[in-house]
Amino acid sequence: MQDEALSASPTGFDDSATGGWSWRAWLGSQELWITVAVLVIGVVVSRLTPHFATFSNLGNVLQNLCFIGIVALGITPVIITGGIDISVGSITGLCAVTLGVLLEANWSFWSGALVTLAVGLAAGCFNGFLIAYVRLSPFVVTLGTLSAYRSLAIVVTANQAVYSFGHAEPLTLAIGGGHTFGIANVFYALAVCAVALHFLLKMTRWGRYIYAVGGSEHATRLTGIPVRRIKLSAYAFAGLLTAIAAIFLVGWLGSVTNGIGQGDELRVIAAAVIGGASLAGGYGSAFGAVIGSALIEEIRNSLLLAGVDPFWQGLFVGLFILLAVFLQRLQTMREED
């Protein structure tokens, strides 16, 4: 009964009349036009600033977008359910310092990474429990944990930076900051996470339930679907992927401070929303999160090459969020008509 009620595609790309692929829906999707924007901006900036298209610079762009992209993938199911998580930057910092302190204490990389994943998962579960079971506002809960997790990061490090990773340092740096076949290792992590999320959202019952909760939580609850468990799992997933990003970030930076991830929540949410995830819930995709991250990093890199003050970056990110929400509102109005 539940599966039959949720068998229709929640993404809007299936033609309900024919059961086939709707090209008109795809051409009107935000993901497509953001992809076009990434390509057009890339060509224009390459003409204006030849250094942009160099192998080294594009490699930096690719590597930088991966860290935000992995966390954006994690937060996408949260946004699809109609929730929000503004604590992901602090979870990144907490996971990073956890790994750094453990490695400094001569733990093996794999043991430290496993504990770090557990910390990220626990942080996400705590958010999800308060939101799903205590029924507190997602914004209020994650605003509180944004401060709490950042404070824990400071406590864990005693407000000191970690510069040595003990005997695990070579492996840590090789995995987090190394390259395989000329491509940063973190890119492969992003690709695996993107494919995994796409599969989970499109091919599993969990994915259908995630979309259903975002479409109408009340109606979904009436069908007997465990809404609270689904919402909890969405926040747990966000915490887990944030921990994965933190592990690679530690290896890339080569040191750990309690300020890691500070302010990243805006870029992560922006990446998901620009990529088409609806803040009202019910829509979002793995590809959208990745392409949204690519656009943000492309703009950031272009502004740096153009000599624009870095403090202007927040303005452009904010404007893109507003534009994305405006486009979503126009699409909703068109569908209502």
Secondary structure as UniProt FT lines:
FT   HELIX           2..5
FT   TURN            16..18
FT   HELIX           23..27
FT   HELIX           30..48
FT   HELIX           50..53
FT   HELIX           55..80
FT   TURN            81..82
FT   TURN            86..87
FT   HELIX           88..104
FT   TURN            105..106
FT   HELIX           109..132
FT   HELIX           138..157
FT   TURN            158..159
FT   HELIX           166..168
FT   HELIX           169..177
FT   STRAND          179..180
FT   TURN            181..182
FT   STRAND          183..184
FT   HELIX           185..203
FT   HELIX           205..215
FT   HELIX           217..222
FT   TURN            223..224
FT   HELIX           227..253
FT   TURN            258..263
FT   HELIX           264..274
FT   TURN            275..276
FT   TURN            279..280
FT   HELIX           286..305
FT   TURN            306..307
FT   HELIX           310..312
FT   HELIX           313..336
//
